[in-house]
Amino acid sequence: MGIVRTVCGDIDSSKLGFTMAHEHVFMNFGGPRGSETDWSLWRWDEQLQIVKDYAAIGGGCLIDAAPRKVDGRNPVGMRAVSEITGVNIVASTGVPFDRPNGRKDTATNYEPDSILDKVYKDMTIDQVADFYVSEIEEGMDGTNIKAGWIKAGTHKYVRHTWGEEVALRAAARASMRTGAPVHTHTTNGGYAWEQLEIILDEGLPASQFGVAHIDRNPDYMYHKRILETGAYLIYDGPGKVKYFPDSVRIDLLRRLIADGFGKQIMLSNDMGKKSYHAPYGGGPGLGWIKQKFLPRLLSEGFTQEMCDDLMINNPARFYSLREKCTPPKQGQQNVSVKRVD
């Protein structure tokens, strides 16, 4: 199909195997290193065991969704884990979303400055894009370990911040310059269409854009409308009944695959908390989809070919590097991220 840029180097996409499209190998979203919130996935022994367990059930690849130091990204650790376990890991550049100054995240009890101001203060859109390109083509955090995709996102349902738009536009420009795909964080599946409009305004083909967490907003027509543009969707909530039963997701998948969109949907579990993993005394772990959800799909009329598309073929296609091109420079003026609404 193409070439995927992993933390151990470029490989043919056919070698990715069973792929979880939005996971966290290392992450520390709960505050400074050493903190012990549920979102602090930085311990070496535990994180290595999580990936060993995934490899033991036939897991082939993890798409790591923790960009840069804001989320505790660990390029050296990811490469070491990949070398030890044989699991391919594709790291990300970019940012997850913004937090306006002064906003306290009650989930983590952490009060950072605006992420965009903190990381990219006074940089223009093109300068942010230059940084993303450097992480994809040269290496991350002073290493030669390269990112293979670009993350962006929004933290609200009805609007985006100035910084989030800068990050989205920079992601689109860097994607065209490197061929690396973009996939975004949405908060409970909201604001995906608006993200797509910004991406398309920059000239990025929709087929290089994917939306995560979209199944938390189980709106069939909303999903269908996004897929009709050629974009991809990531359903990463199977088994998380705190949102709604899996029967809702299964009905959405059945209808969208019947509509002809089975080649544009990927599955994952977004297991970004210690309480989700056995080495920390939790569960269900990265085995849920392979051991529980896919067997249920097969028992309810889905074919093995459909499941292989969701877990193998579609991620291999989406995370392959595309042909590079020069961004058309359309869209918003080349503003700085200094202002955050």
C-alpha positions as CSV (number, residue, x, y, z in Angstrom):
1,M,0.0,0.0,0.0
2,G,2.7,2.5,1.0
3,I,5.3,3.4,3.6
4,V,4.5,4.1,7.3
5,R,7.0,6.0,9.5
6,T,7.4,4.2,12.8
7,V,9.7,5.0,15.7
8,C,12.1,2.3,14.5
9,G,12.1,3.6,10.9
10,D,10.0,3.4,7.7
11,I,8.3,0.1,6.9
12,D,6.0,-1.1,4.2
13,S,2.4,-0.6,5.4
14,S,1.6,-4.3,4.8
15,K,3.8,-5.1,7.8
16,L,1.8,-3.1,10.4
17,G,-0.6,-5.9,11.1
18,F,-3.5,-5.6,13.6
19,T,-3.5,-1.9,14.5
20,M,-5.1,0.1,17.2
21,A,-5.6,3.6,15.6
22,H,-5.5,5.8,18.7
23,E,-3.7,4.6,21.9
24,H,-1.1,5.8,24.4
25,V,2.2,4.0,24.9
26,F,3.6,6.7,27.2
27,M,1.6,9.7,28.4
28,N,1.6,12.0,31.4
29,F,-1.5,14.2,30.9
30,G,-2.1,14.5,34.6
31,G,0.7,17.0,35.5
32,P,4.5,17.1,36.1
33,R,6.5,13.9,35.7
34,G,6.2,11.8,38.8
35,S,2.6,12.7,39.5
36,E,0.2,9.8,40.1
37,T,-3.1,10.7,38.5
38,D,-5.0,8.2,36.5
39,W,-3.7,9.8,33.3
40,S,0.0,9.3,34.2
41,L,1.2,6.5,32.0
42,W,5.0,6.9,32.4
43,R,6.3,3.9,34.4
44,W,8.6,1.8,32.3
45,D,7.8,-1.6,33.7
46,E,4.1,-1.2,33.5
47,Q,4.0,0.4,30.1
48,L,6.3,-2.3,28.7
49,Q,4.1,-5.0,30.1
50,I,1.0,-3.5,28.5
51,V,2.6,-3.7,25.1
52,K,4.0,-7.2,25.7
53,D,0.4,-8.3,26.5
54,Y,-0.8,-6.7,23.3
55,A,1.9,-8.5,21.3
56,A,0.9,-11.8,22.9
57,I,-2.6,-11.6,21.5
58,G,-1.4,-10.8,18.0
59,G,-1.2,-7.0,18.2
60,G,0.9,-5.6,15.4
61,C,0.9,-1.8,15.7
62,L,-0.1,1.0,18.1
63,I,-0.7,4.5,16.9
64,D,0.5,6.6,19.8
65,A,-1.6,9.8,20.3
66,A,0.5,11.7,22.8
67,P,2.2,14.6,20.9
68,R,5.3,16.4,22.2
69,K,6.2,17.0,25.8
70,V,2.7,18.4,26.7
71,D,1.4,14.8,26.9
72,G,4.6,13.2,28.2
73,R,5.6,11.8,24.9
74,N,8.7,9.6,25.2
75,P,10.3,8.8,21.8
76,V,13.3,6.9,23.2
77,G,10.9,4.8,25.4
78,M,8.6,4.1,22.5
79,R,11.5,2.9,20.3
80,A,12.8,0.7,23.1
81,V,9.4,-0.8,23.7
82,S,8.9,-1.4,20.0
83,E,12.3,-3.1,19.7
84,I,11.7,-5.4,22.7
85,T,8.1,-6.4,21.9
86,G,8.1,-6.3,18.1
87,V,5.0,-4.1,18.1
88,N,5.2,-1.3,15.6
89,I,4.6,2.2,17.1
90,V,3.8,5.3,15.1
91,A,4.4,8.5,17.1
92,S,2.7,11.9,16.6
93,T,3.7,15.5,16.4
94,G,1.3,18.4,17.0
95,V,-0.9,19.2,19.9
96,P,-4.1,17.6,21.2
97,F,-6.2,20.8,21.8
98,D,-6.0,24.1,23.6
99,R,-6.9,25.3,27.1
100,P,-7.4,29.1,27.4
101,N,-5.3,30.7,30.1
102,G,-6.7,30.3,33.6
103,R,-8.9,27.3,32.8
104,K,-8.6,24.5,35.4
105,D,-9.0,21.0,34.1
106,T,-11.1,19.4,36.8
107,A,-10.5,15.9,35.5
108,T,-6.8,16.1,36.2
109,N,-6.6,18.9,38.7
110,Y,-3.9,20.4,36.5
111,E,-3.7,24.1,35.7
112,P,-1.4,24.6,32.7
113,D,-1.1,27.7,30.6
114,S,-2.7,27.6,27.2
115,I,-1.0,24.7,25.4
116,L,-0.6,26.7,22.2
117,D,0.8,29.8,24.0
118,K,3.1,27.6,26.1
119,V,4.5,25.5,23.2
120,Y,4.3,27.8,20.2
121,K,4.4,31.3,21.7
122,D,4.7,34.0,19.0
123,M,5.1,31.6,16.1
124,T,3.2,32.0,12.9
125,I,1.2,29.2,11.3
126,D,4.0,28.4,8.9
127,Q,6.6,28.3,11.7
128,V,4.4,25.9,13.6
129,A,4.1,23.8,10.4
130,D,7.9,24.0,10.0
131,F,8.3,22.5,13.5
132,Y,5.9,19.6,12.7
133,V,7.8,18.9,9.5
134,S,11.1,18.8,11.4
135,E,9.7,16.2,13.8
136,I,8.5,14.1,10.9
137,E,11.6,14.4,8.7
138,E,14.4,14.9,11.2
139,G,13.3,13.6,14.7
140,M,11.6,14.4,17.9
141,D,12.9,16.0,21.1
142,G,16.6,16.1,19.9
143,T,16.6,12.5,18.7
144,N,16.5,10.9,15.2
145,I,13.3,9.2,16.1
146,K,10.6,10.5,13.7
147,A,6.9,11.1,14.1
148,G,4.6,9.5,11.6
149,W,1.5,11.5,11.8
150,I,0.1,14.9,13.0
151,K,-2.4,15.5,15.8
152,A,-4.7,18.5,16.4
153,G,-8.0,19.0,18.0
154,T,-10.6,21.1,19.8
155,H,-11.8,21.0,23.4
156,K,-15.3,22.6,22.9
157,Y,-18.4,21.5,21.1
158,V,-19.5,24.8,19.6
159,R,-16.3,26.8,19.0
160,H,-12.6,26.7,18.8
161,T,-9.8,28.9,20.2
162,W,-7.5,31.0,18.1
163,G,-4.6,28.6,18.9
164,E,-6.6,25.5,17.9
165,E,-7.2,27.0,14.5
166,V,-3.5,27.8,14.1
167,A,-2.7,24.2,15.1
168,L,-5.2,22.8,12.6
169,R,-4.0,24.9,9.8
170,A,-0.4,24.2,10.6
171,A,-1.2,20.5,10.7
172,A,-2.8,20.7,7.2
173,R,0.2,22.5,5.8
174,A,2.7,20.1,7.3
175,S,0.7,17.2,6.1
176,M,0.9,18.4,2.5
177,R,4.6,19.0,2.8
178,T,5.4,15.6,4.3
179,G,2.6,13.3,3.2
180,A,1.9,12.4,6.9
181,P,-1.8,12.1,7.8
182,V,-3.6,14.3,10.3
183,H,-6.1,12.9,12.9
184,T,-7.8,15.0,15.5
185,H,-9.1,14.9,19.1
186,T,-12.8,15.8,19.4
187,T,-14.4,16.3,22.8
188,N,-17.2,13.7,22.9
189,G,-17.3,13.6,19.2
190,G,-18.2,17.2,18.8
191,Y,-16.9,19.9,16.4
192,A,-15.6,17.4,13.9
193,W,-17.3,19.0,10.9
194,E,-15.9,22.4,11.7
195,Q,-12.4,20.9,12.1
196,L,-12.8,19.4,8.6
197,E,-13.8,22.7,7.1
198,I,-10.6,24.3,8.4
199,I,-8.5,21.5,7.0
200,L,-10.2,21.6,3.6
201,D,-9.9,25.4,3.5
202,E,-6.1,24.8,3.7
203,G,-6.2,22.5,0.7
204,L,-5.6,19.2,2.4
205,P,-7.3,16.3,0.7
206,A,-10.0,14.9,3.1
207,S,-8.5,11.4,2.6
208,Q,-5.5,12.6,4.7
209,F,-7.7,13.6,7.6
210,G,-9.3,11.4,10.4
211,V,-11.4,12.1,13.4
212,A,-11.0,10.3,16.8
213,H,-13.6,9.9,19.5
214,I,-16.4,10.4,17.0
215,D,-18.4,7.4,18.2
216,R,-19.1,9.3,21.5
217,N,-21.5,11.3,19.3
218,P,-23.5,8.4,17.8
219,D,-25.2,10.4,15.1
220,Y,-25.4,8.3,11.9
221,M,-26.0,11.2,9.5
222,Y,-23.2,13.3,11.0
223,H,-20.8,10.4,10.6
224,K,-22.0,9.7,7.0
225,R,-21.6,13.3,6.0
226,I,-18.0,13.4,7.1
227,L,-17.3,10.1,5.4
228,E,-18.8,11.3,2.2
229,T,-15.9,13.9,1.9
230,G,-13.4,11.0,1.9
231,A,-12.2,11.6,5.5
232,Y,-11.7,8.7,8.0
233,L,-13.4,8.1,11.3
234,I,-11.9,6.4,14.4
235,Y,-14.3,4.6,16.8
236,D,-12.3,4.3,20.0
237,G,-15.0,3.7,22.6
238,P,-16.0,0.0,22.3
239,G,-16.5,-1.5,25.7
240,K,-16.9,1.9,27.4
241,V,-20.5,1.6,28.6
242,K,-20.2,4.9,30.5
243,Y,-21.0,6.5,27.1
244,F,-23.6,4.0,25.8
245,P,-23.9,0.3,25.0
246,D,-21.8,-1.3,22.2
247,S,-25.1,-2.1,20.4
248,V,-25.2,1.6,19.4
249,R,-21.7,1.5,17.9
250,I,-22.5,-1.8,16.2
251,D,-25.6,-0.4,14.6
252,L,-23.7,2.6,13.3
253,L,-20.9,0.4,11.9
254,R,-23.5,-1.9,10.2
255,R,-25.3,1.0,8.5
256,L,-22.1,2.9,7.4
257,I,-20.5,-0.3,6.1
258,A,-23.7,-1.1,4.2
259,D,-23.5,2.5,2.8
260,G,-20.0,1.7,1.3
261,F,-17.8,3.4,3.9
262,G,-16.2,0.3,5.4
263,K,-12.8,1.3,4.0
264,Q,-12.8,4.6,5.9
265,I,-13.4,3.5,9.5
266,M,-10.8,2.4,12.1
267,L,-11.2,1.0,15.6
268,S,-9.3,1.5,18.8
269,N,-9.9,1.8,22.5
270,D,-8.0,5.0,23.6
271,M,-6.8,3.3,26.8
272,G,-5.2,6.5,28.2
273,K,-5.7,5.7,31.9
274,K,-3.9,3.5,34.4
275,S,-7.3,2.1,35.5
276,Y,-7.7,0.6,32.0
277,H,-4.7,-1.6,32.3
278,A,-3.9,-4.9,34.2
279,P,-0.3,-3.9,35.2
280,Y,-1.9,-1.1,37.3
281,G,-4.6,-3.3,38.7
282,G,-7.3,-2.3,36.2
283,G,-8.8,-3.4,32.9
284,P,-9.9,-4.3,30.3
285,G,-6.6,-3.5,28.6
286,L,-5.7,-3.4,24.9
287,G,-7.2,-6.8,24.3
288,W,-10.8,-5.8,24.5
289,I,-11.4,-5.1,20.8
290,K,-9.6,-8.2,19.6
291,Q,-10.9,-10.6,22.2
292,K,-14.4,-9.2,22.9
293,F,-15.6,-6.7,20.4
294,L,-14.6,-8.3,17.1
295,P,-16.0,-11.7,18.1
296,R,-19.3,-10.0,18.8
297,L,-19.2,-8.3,15.4
298,L,-18.6,-11.7,13.7
299,S,-21.5,-13.2,15.7
300,E,-23.8,-10.4,14.5
301,G,-23.3,-10.8,10.8
302,F,-20.1,-8.9,10.1
303,T,-17.6,-10.7,7.9
304,Q,-13.9,-11.3,8.6
305,E,-13.1,-9.1,5.6
306,M,-15.0,-6.2,7.2
307,C,-13.1,-6.7,10.5
308,D,-9.8,-6.9,8.7
309,D,-10.6,-3.6,7.0
310,L,-11.3,-1.9,10.4
311,M,-8.2,-3.3,12.1
312,I,-5.6,-3.9,9.4
313,N,-6.2,-2.6,5.9
314,N,-7.7,0.8,6.7
315,P,-5.0,1.8,9.2
316,A,-2.3,0.6,6.8
317,R,-3.7,2.9,4.1
318,F,-4.5,5.9,6.3
319,Y,-1.1,6.0,8.1
320,S,0.9,5.6,4.9
321,L,2.8,8.6,3.8
322,R,1.2,10.3,0.7
323,E,2.9,12.2,-2.1
324,K,4.3,15.5,-0.9
325,C,2.9,18.8,-2.3
326,T,3.2,22.5,-1.8
327,P,0.4,24.0,0.3
328,P,-1.7,26.4,-1.8
329,K,-1.4,29.1,0.9
330,Q,-5.1,29.7,0.9
331,G,-7.2,30.2,4.0
332,Q,-6.4,32.5,7.0
333,Q,-3.6,35.0,7.1
334,N,-0.4,33.8,8.6
335,V,-1.2,34.9,12.1
336,S,0.7,34.2,15.4
337,V,-0.6,32.0,18.2
338,K,0.0,34.7,20.7
339,R,-3.7,35.5,21.0
340,V,-5.9,32.7,22.5
341,D,-9.6,33.4,22.7
